[in-house]
Amino acid sequence: MFRGMPNEYMFFLGKYGFKITDEGWIIFHDLKADAVLTEVPYDQSVFWLASIRYAVEDPANAWDTLGRFTSDQYPDLKIKGRLSGYSQYSELYGRHVDINNHYYCYLYYGESTRDFQIRKRVGGTVTTIGEESVDVGYGWLWCALEIIGTTLNGYRAYASDEDIPDTPNISGVTDTDISNGRWGHRHIGIGYRGLEGLFWFLLQPSSDARKPLKVYEVPVVGEGTDEDPFRPKLPEKLVKIDKVHVLDKRYYTLRKILKNKSFTDNEINEIAEILGLIARERFVNQYAVTHASFIPTPKGELTEPVAIVRIFDVADTKVIDELEGYAKSLSVDDAVRRVKEIDDRLHEVDLMRFTRDDIVKKKAKEYMEWRESQFKVKMDLRMAKHYVRMYKGWL
């Protein structure tokens, strides 16, 4: 780092750099000459991409909204970044076409015990297509969104000082609505949220899909909005929890001052809650499940009143009994048949896993040709073979 122009600082990243002004602007510089990437820029940070003009800023549709994306489109990648559980308004994006058409993942403590989710927005309509049964609180965690073919996986670190795990926390989500697009991070709002997108990395997709415990056909609920997205109707058993969650460290200062003035804990917490320093009452769903759902919404419209849901983990085994009461349990063959009925853009390879070498070669070539004719997207043969052999395991 060196002191550059008056009231500005310059930072180096290799032969590239960026400057932070007193007004808070970040200006990227190519310190030698403009560069052009000839291959997918795996393992590169947004700073490096932006400094060689390979990332762009997208102001989206509001004054306080900003997205930073790759300038080119890629069908299959993995994006990793730092997200906070405090706000759902900071998201990692994959296959971003525009503000109304993209895939994304986010953390948000307010989702009860499903705080890590993968969603899609098609034609402006929001659908939750995968979620993890977890209560993350307010911490900052490394997260990642991975897409290969028609499969989406989500990764979440287990602690603030840990990297993402090798296997996905949300796996095998299948969707065919968006086949290509840009990758990046968007934050809505001002303040620290913008820091969440300060660094993100593009990685090569690498993990296998998990095997589901059960597969069901269940009704779809929701209005398709950000606040009420389309989602499968799953059992709920809400339990009220009265626990102090600190939102602002000034709470501790306030508590110390008021304690010295003989305020009770309840009085202190009531004042702190009014000031927005803490949150207390909330509900936890004891029947939360980790699942991936198949809900076709072309052009943002729901085409079927049902979703095909794969259950991976359950918080309580009684949730299965609840599901059996109104959902239709599907066998492997029934699930494949039903999904292909709902969306004819799915290939057999998207739903079944193959292991024999001769079949893998045949299916990989067949899938590559089909995908190029269907989506106009090419796929490397090596990646196609790996995809056929390892990634799917949809059932």
Number of C-alpha atoms within 10 A of each C-alpha: 10 9 11 11 10 8 10 15 16 18 16 13 12 8 12 20 20 20 20 15 15 11 8 9 10 14 13 20 22 16 15 8 10 12 12 9 10 6 6 14 16 13 14 14 16 22 22 23 21 23 21 19 18 19 20 17 15 14 14 15 9 9 10 13 17 21 22 22 25 22 17 12 16 18 20 22 21 24 25 26 23 24 30 25 22 18 18 21 17 29 28 29 29 30 23 27 17 15 15 17 20 25 28 26 27 25 30 24 20 19 19 20 25 23 20 28 26 26 22 29 27 24 16 18 22 27 29 24 27 29 26 26 25 20 19 24 18 18 14 18 23 22 27 29 29 26 26 22 23 22 21 27 27 29 26 27 19 15 13 13 9 11 16 19 15 11 16 23 27 26 32 30 24 26 24 18 20 20 22 19 22 22 31 27 30 24 22 19 16 12 8 10 20 18 13 21 22 14 15 23 21 23 19 16 17 18 17 19 22 19 15 19 12 17 23 21 23 21 18 19 16 16 16 21 14 15 9 14 20 27 25 25 18 20 18 14 11 15 12 10 11 11 11 13 14 18 15 12 10 12 20 13 10 15 19 12 13 16 14 8 9 10 14 12 11 9 14 18 20 15 16 22 18 10 11 13 18 20 17 14 10 14 15 19 19 19 21 24 26 23 29 29 25 24 26 26 23 16 15 21 16 17 13 13 12 21 24 25 29 27 18 21 16 18 15 12 11 13 18 17 12 14 17 12 8 15 19 14 16 17 13 14 10 11 21 19 13 14 20 14 11 17 19 9 18 19 15 14 23 23 22 17 18 20 12 9 11 9 13 20 20 12 19 24 17 14 23 19 15 16 19 12 11 12 13 12 16 13 19 10 14 10 14 23 23 16 25 26 23 16 26 28 21 22 20
